[in-house]
Amino acid sequence: MALAKTPGEVAVGAVLPDATMTGLTVPYRKLSDFRGKPLIINVWASWCGPCRAEMGSLERLSRLKGASQFTLIGISTDDHPEAALVFVQRTGTSFGHFIDQRLVLENMLGADRLPLTVLVDAQGRVVDKIVGAREWDSPESLKLIGKAFRIRL
């Protein structure tokens, strides 16, 4: 069994506990509000170069024909909401973003390196964690997501 890297980290295969998320571009939500549909959580920061590099592909992923089968959200670990909001506005992403100034979600998800993308099934169980930037709308990434969620993209 792998040891958790951050305080309270939820391992792959475990269910995420509920947590209230502070809205950045959307209202406050509870993590449990997203149950019932697979969830992709991207943890990022405005100062993170790889995070900036992959944001466009996450936006394209959110607009794909099959994207209605899952929910995609972003969680900023920025200390200053203003910096995070400017970043979101510059990148033009349309999916919902939250801010994690108290690092509750960062620790829970194990985001000791950014970006981190966490795939969560419809029951709230962590299926996979991917550290580092990817082209999220690439054939390889779509295959990874499809396999993790047992959906066709």
C-alpha positions as CSV (number, residue, x, y, z in Angstrom):
1,M,0.0,0.0,0.0
2,A,1.4,3.4,-1.0
3,L,1.7,6.0,1.7
4,A,-0.2,9.3,1.4
5,K,2.0,12.1,0.3
6,T,-0.1,15.0,1.7
7,P,-2.1,15.2,5.0
8,G,-5.4,13.4,4.6
9,E,-4.7,12.3,1.0
10,V,-7.4,10.0,-0.5
11,A,-5.8,7.1,-2.3
12,V,-6.8,5.7,-5.7
13,G,-9.7,3.3,-5.0
14,A,-11.0,5.2,-2.0
15,V,-14.1,7.5,-1.9
16,L,-13.5,11.2,-1.6
17,P,-15.0,12.6,1.6
18,D,-17.4,15.5,1.3
19,A,-15.9,19.0,1.3
20,T,-17.3,22.5,0.6
21,M,-15.6,24.2,-2.3
22,T,-15.3,28.0,-2.5
23,G,-16.5,29.2,-5.9
24,L,-14.2,31.2,-8.2
25,T,-16.3,31.4,-11.4
26,V,-19.3,29.5,-10.0
27,P,-21.1,29.4,-6.6
28,Y,-20.0,27.4,-3.6
29,R,-20.6,23.7,-4.1
30,K,-20.1,20.5,-2.1
31,L,-18.0,17.8,-3.6
32,S,-20.9,15.4,-3.0
33,D,-23.1,17.6,-5.4
34,F,-21.2,16.1,-8.3
35,R,-22.0,12.4,-7.4
36,G,-24.1,10.5,-9.9
37,K,-21.8,11.4,-12.9
38,P,-18.1,10.8,-13.4
39,L,-16.0,13.9,-12.4
40,I,-12.7,15.2,-13.7
41,I,-11.0,17.5,-11.2
42,N,-8.0,19.5,-12.5
43,V,-5.9,21.2,-9.7
44,W,-3.9,24.1,-11.0
45,A,-2.3,27.5,-10.1
46,S,-2.0,30.6,-12.2
47,W,1.8,30.7,-11.7
48,C,2.2,27.1,-12.9
49,G,3.5,26.9,-16.5
50,P,2.4,23.3,-17.2
51,C,-1.0,24.2,-15.8
52,R,-1.3,27.1,-18.2
53,A,-0.1,24.9,-21.0
54,E,-2.8,22.3,-20.6
55,M,-5.8,24.6,-19.9
56,G,-6.7,25.0,-23.5
57,S,-6.9,21.2,-24.0
58,L,-9.2,20.9,-20.9
59,E,-11.5,23.5,-22.4
60,R,-11.6,21.6,-25.7
61,L,-12.3,18.4,-23.7
62,S,-15.2,20.1,-22.0
63,R,-16.7,20.9,-25.3
64,L,-16.4,17.5,-27.0
65,K,-19.5,15.7,-28.1
66,G,-19.2,13.1,-25.4
67,A,-18.5,15.6,-22.6
68,S,-22.0,15.5,-21.3
69,Q,-21.2,12.1,-19.8
70,F,-18.9,13.6,-17.2
71,T,-18.4,16.9,-15.3
72,L,-15.1,18.8,-15.4
73,I,-14.1,21.3,-12.8
74,G,-10.9,23.2,-12.0
75,I,-9.5,23.9,-8.5
76,S,-7.0,26.7,-8.1
77,T,-4.5,26.5,-5.3
78,D,-3.6,30.2,-5.7
79,D,-3.3,32.3,-2.5
80,H,-5.0,35.2,-4.2
81,P,-8.4,34.7,-5.9
82,E,-7.8,37.8,-8.1
83,A,-4.8,36.1,-9.7
84,A,-6.7,32.9,-10.3
85,L,-9.7,34.8,-11.7
86,V,-7.5,36.8,-14.2
87,F,-6.0,33.5,-15.3
88,V,-9.4,31.9,-15.9
89,Q,-10.6,35.0,-17.8
90,R,-7.4,35.0,-20.0
91,T,-7.7,31.4,-20.9
92,G,-11.5,31.7,-21.6
93,T,-12.4,28.4,-19.9
94,S,-16.2,27.8,-19.6
95,F,-16.2,25.0,-17.1
96,G,-16.6,25.8,-13.3
97,H,-13.6,26.8,-11.2
98,F,-13.2,26.8,-7.4
99,I,-10.4,28.1,-5.2
100,D,-8.7,26.2,-2.4
101,Q,-6.9,28.9,-0.3
102,R,-7.0,26.7,2.8
103,L,-5.4,23.7,0.9
104,V,-8.2,21.3,2.1
105,L,-8.7,19.9,-1.4
106,E,-5.1,20.1,-2.4
107,N,-4.2,17.9,0.5
108,M,-7.2,15.6,0.1
109,L,-6.4,15.1,-3.6
110,G,-2.7,14.7,-3.1
111,A,-1.7,17.7,-5.2
112,D,1.9,18.1,-4.0
113,R,2.8,18.7,-7.7
114,L,0.8,20.6,-10.2
115,P,-1.1,20.2,-12.4
116,L,-2.9,17.2,-11.0
117,T,-5.9,15.7,-12.6
118,V,-8.1,13.4,-10.6
119,L,-10.7,11.0,-12.2
120,V,-13.6,10.3,-9.9
121,D,-16.3,7.8,-10.7
122,A,-20.1,8.5,-10.3
123,Q,-20.0,7.1,-6.7
124,G,-17.2,9.5,-5.7
125,R,-14.4,6.9,-5.8
126,V,-11.0,8.0,-7.0
127,V,-10.2,6.0,-10.2
128,D,-6.9,7.6,-11.3
129,K,-4.6,10.5,-10.6
130,I,-2.5,12.0,-13.3
131,V,0.4,14.4,-12.4
132,G,1.7,16.8,-15.0
133,A,0.3,18.5,-18.1
134,R,-1.4,16.5,-20.9
135,E,-3.3,17.2,-24.0
136,W,-6.6,16.3,-22.6
137,D,-8.4,16.1,-25.9
138,S,-5.7,13.8,-27.5
139,P,-6.7,10.3,-28.6
140,E,-4.5,8.9,-25.7
141,S,-6.2,11.0,-23.1
142,L,-9.7,10.3,-24.4
143,K,-8.9,6.6,-24.3
144,L,-7.7,7.0,-20.6
145,I,-10.9,8.8,-19.6
146,G,-13.1,6.4,-21.5
147,K,-11.5,3.4,-19.9
148,A,-11.5,5.0,-16.4
149,F,-15.2,5.9,-16.6
150,R,-16.4,3.0,-18.9
151,I,-17.8,5.5,-21.3
152,R,-17.3,6.1,-25.1
153,L,-15.8,9.4,-26.2
